[in-house]
């Protein structure tokens, strides 16, 4: 399986337009959300549309 190159992107600020943004300029929010979901599925190695469930029991405030 191919790995993502996490060194490609760099941090910036609000006033600089990064070259990574250019492909997304004409997209609607729904299209960007689909791209984001795909990239998350690839980077965290889960099937697209089936993200892993979060274990919420660790945040429980109930006393045993």
N, C-alpha and C positions, 0 to 999 in steps of 0.2 A: 504494500500500500504506500502511496506517495505521502510524503509529509509536507505540511505547509511551511514556507519560509517565513518565520516570524521576525526575521531581521530586516525584511523588505520595508516595512512601514516605520516611520519615525514620528515622534510626538511633535506637535505644532501648537499654534495658538489660534484664537478665534478669528484673527484678522488675516491669516495667511491661508490661501487656498492650496491644498496639497494636490499633487498629481494623482493621488489615489482617489480623489473625489470626482474627477472629470467623467468617468463612465456613468456615474450616478446622477449627474445634473439634470437630465431630462426625464428621469423616472418619477413615477408617483410613489406615494408612501407604501402602498400595498406591494409594489414591485420590489422596493428596497427591503421590505420586511421578508419577502421570499428569499432574496439573496442572503440576508442576514441569517435566516433560519438554515439555509443550505451551508453557509460557512461555519455556523456553530455545529451542525451535525458532522461536518468533516473534521473540524478541529477537536471535538470531544468524542469522536468515534461512536456515534449512535445512528440508527436508521432515521432518515429524513421523515419527519412527521410523528416520530415516536421518541421524544426526549425522555431521559430517565426521570423517575419520580424522586422528588426531594423527600428525605426522611425528616418529617416535621416533629417527630417524637422528641428530638433533642431540644426543641424549643418549648416543650411543655412546662407549664408552671404548676402542674398538679403535684401534690405531695403524696408519696406512696405510703 
